[in-house]
């Protein structure tokens, strides 16, 4: 039995993930200081899927 992928459910999640990733990376590049090591936040943004950019905006970005 072949399973088909329901793109109507997956596409919005992928689009939101891509937008969050791009926004977080752009903001990370502009920020001189972050809460914690800058390089660590880069890895979190890149490798922790949807939660990485959200965590960066909530906890990593200095006001």
CNS distance restraints for C-alpha pairs under 8 A (distance, minus, plus):
assign (resid   6 and name CA) (resid  10 and name CA) 6.65 0.50 0.50
assign (resid   7 and name CA) (resid  11 and name CA) 5.40 0.50 0.50
assign (resid   8 and name CA) (resid  12 and name CA) 7.30 0.50 0.50
assign (resid   9 and name CA) (resid  13 and name CA) 7.33 0.50 0.50
assign (resid  10 and name CA) (resid  14 and name CA) 6.32 0.50 0.50
assign (resid  11 and name CA) (resid  15 and name CA) 6.14 0.50 0.50
assign (resid  12 and name CA) (resid  16 and name CA) 6.11 0.50 0.50
assign (resid  13 and name CA) (resid  17 and name CA) 6.11 0.50 0.50
assign (resid  14 and name CA) (resid  18 and name CA) 6.14 0.50 0.50
assign (resid  15 and name CA) (resid  19 and name CA) 6.17 0.50 0.50
assign (resid  16 and name CA) (resid  20 and name CA) 6.09 0.50 0.50
assign (resid  17 and name CA) (resid  21 and name CA) 6.04 0.50 0.50
assign (resid  17 and name CA) (resid  49 and name CA) 7.10 0.50 0.50
assign (resid  17 and name CA) (resid  50 and name CA) 5.31 0.50 0.50
assign (resid  18 and name CA) (resid  22 and name CA) 6.18 0.50 0.50
assign (resid  19 and name CA) (resid  23 and name CA) 6.11 0.50 0.50
assign (resid  20 and name CA) (resid  24 and name CA) 5.96 0.50 0.50
assign (resid  20 and name CA) (resid  50 and name CA) 7.34 0.50 0.50
assign (resid  20 and name CA) (resid  53 and name CA) 5.92 0.50 0.50
assign (resid  20 and name CA) (resid  54 and name CA) 7.48 0.50 0.50
assign (resid  21 and name CA) (resid  25 and name CA) 6.10 0.50 0.50
assign (resid  21 and name CA) (resid  45 and name CA) 6.73 0.50 0.50
assign (resid  21 and name CA) (resid  46 and name CA) 7.23 0.50 0.50
assign (resid  21 and name CA) (resid  50 and name CA) 7.73 0.50 0.50
assign (resid  21 and name CA) (resid  53 and name CA) 5.88 0.50 0.50
assign (resid  22 and name CA) (resid  26 and name CA) 6.11 0.50 0.50
assign (resid  23 and name CA) (resid  27 and name CA) 6.11 0.50 0.50
assign (resid  24 and name CA) (resid  28 and name CA) 5.89 0.50 0.50
assign (resid  24 and name CA) (resid  45 and name CA) 6.95 0.50 0.50
assign (resid  24 and name CA) (resid  53 and name CA) 5.46 0.50 0.50
assign (resid  24 and name CA) (resid  56 and name CA) 7.15 0.50 0.50
assign (resid  24 and name CA) (resid  57 and name CA) 7.23 0.50 0.50
assign (resid  25 and name CA) (resid  29 and name CA) 6.15 0.50 0.50
assign (resid  25 and name CA) (resid  42 and name CA) 7.53 0.50 0.50
assign (resid  25 and name CA) (resid  45 and name CA) 7.28 0.50 0.50
assign (resid  26 and name CA) (resid  30 and name CA) 6.44 0.50 0.50
assign (resid  27 and name CA) (resid  31 and name CA) 6.18 0.50 0.50
assign (resid  28 and name CA) (resid  38 and name CA) 7.98 0.50 0.50
assign (resid  28 and name CA) (resid  42 and name CA) 7.39 0.50 0.50
assign (resid  28 and name CA) (resid  61 and name CA) 7.88 0.50 0.50
assign (resid  31 and name CA) (resid  61 and name CA) 7.71 0.50 0.50
assign (resid  33 and name CA) (resid  38 and name CA) 7.21 0.50 0.50
assign (resid  33 and name CA) (resid  61 and name CA) 7.85 0.50 0.50
assign (resid  33 and name CA) (resid  62 and name CA) 6.71 0.50 0.50
assign (resid  34 and name CA) (resid  38 and name CA) 5.98 0.50 0.50
assign (resid  34 and name CA) (resid  60 and name CA) 5.50 0.50 0.50
assign (resid  34 and name CA) (resid  61 and name CA) 5.24 0.50 0.50
assign (resid  34 and name CA) (resid  62 and name CA) 5.31 0.50 0.50
assign (resid  35 and name CA) (resid  59 and name CA) 7.07 0.50 0.50
assign (resid  35 and name CA) (resid  60 and name CA) 4.82 0.50 0.50
assign (resid  35 and name CA) (resid  61 and name CA) 6.29 0.50 0.50
assign (resid  35 and name CA) (resid  62 and name CA) 6.12 0.50 0.50
assign (resid  36 and name CA) (resid  40 and name CA) 7.56 0.50 0.50
assign (resid  36 and name CA) (resid  41 and name CA) 7.65 0.50 0.50
assign (resid  36 and name CA) (resid  60 and name CA) 6.91 0.50 0.50
assign (resid  37 and name CA) (resid  41 and name CA) 6.63 0.50 0.50
assign (resid  38 and name CA) (resid  42 and name CA) 6.44 0.50 0.50
assign (resid  39 and name CA) (resid  43 and name CA) 6.51 0.50 0.50
assign (resid  40 and name CA) (resid  44 and name CA) 6.28 0.50 0.50
assign (resid  41 and name CA) (resid  45 and name CA) 6.03 0.50 0.50
assign (resid  41 and name CA) (resid  56 and name CA) 6.70 0.50 0.50
assign (resid  41 and name CA) (resid  60 and name CA) 6.90 0.50 0.50
assign (resid  42 and name CA) (resid  46 and name CA) 6.18 0.50 0.50
assign (resid  43 and name CA) (resid  47 and name CA) 5.79 0.50 0.50
assign (resid  43 and name CA) (resid  48 and name CA) 7.86 0.50 0.50
assign (resid  44 and name CA) (resid  48 and name CA) 5.41 0.50 0.50
assign (resid  44 and name CA) (resid  52 and name CA) 5.04 0.50 0.50
assign (resid  44 and name CA) (resid  53 and name CA) 7.46 0.50 0.50
assign (resid  44 and name CA) (resid  56 and name CA) 7.71 0.50 0.50
assign (resid  45 and name CA) (resid  49 and name CA) 7.38 0.50 0.50
assign (resid  45 and name CA) (resid  51 and name CA) 7.97 0.50 0.50
assign (resid  45 and name CA) (resid  52 and name CA) 4.31 0.50 0.50
assign (resid  45 and name CA) (resid  53 and name CA) 4.84 0.50 0.50
assign (resid  45 and name CA) (resid  56 and name CA) 6.81 0.50 0.50
assign (resid  46 and name CA) (resid  52 and name CA) 6.91 0.50 0.50
assign (resid  46 and name CA) (resid  53 and name CA) 7.92 0.50 0.50
assign (resid  47 and name CA) (resid  52 and name CA) 6.99 0.50 0.50
assign (resid  48 and name CA) (resid  52 and name CA) 4.51 0.50 0.50
assign (resid  48 and name CA) (resid  53 and name CA) 7.87 0.50 0.50
assign (resid  49 and name CA) (resid  53 and name CA) 7.75 0.50 0.50
assign (resid  50 and name CA) (resid  54 and name CA) 6.88 0.50 0.50
assign (resid  51 and name CA) (resid  55 and name CA) 5.90 0.50 0.50
assign (resid  52 and name CA) (resid  56 and name CA) 6.22 0.50 0.50
assign (resid  53 and name CA) (resid  57 and name CA) 6.28 0.50 0.50
assign (resid  54 and name CA) (resid  58 and name CA) 6.17 0.50 0.50
assign (resid  55 and name CA) (resid  59 and name CA) 5.73 0.50 0.50
assign (resid  55 and name CA) (resid  60 and name CA) 6.92 0.50 0.50
assign (resid  56 and name CA) (resid  60 and name CA) 4.45 0.50 0.50
assign (resid  56 and name CA) (resid  61 and name CA) 6.06 0.50 0.50
assign (resid  57 and name CA) (resid  61 and name CA) 5.58 0.50 0.50
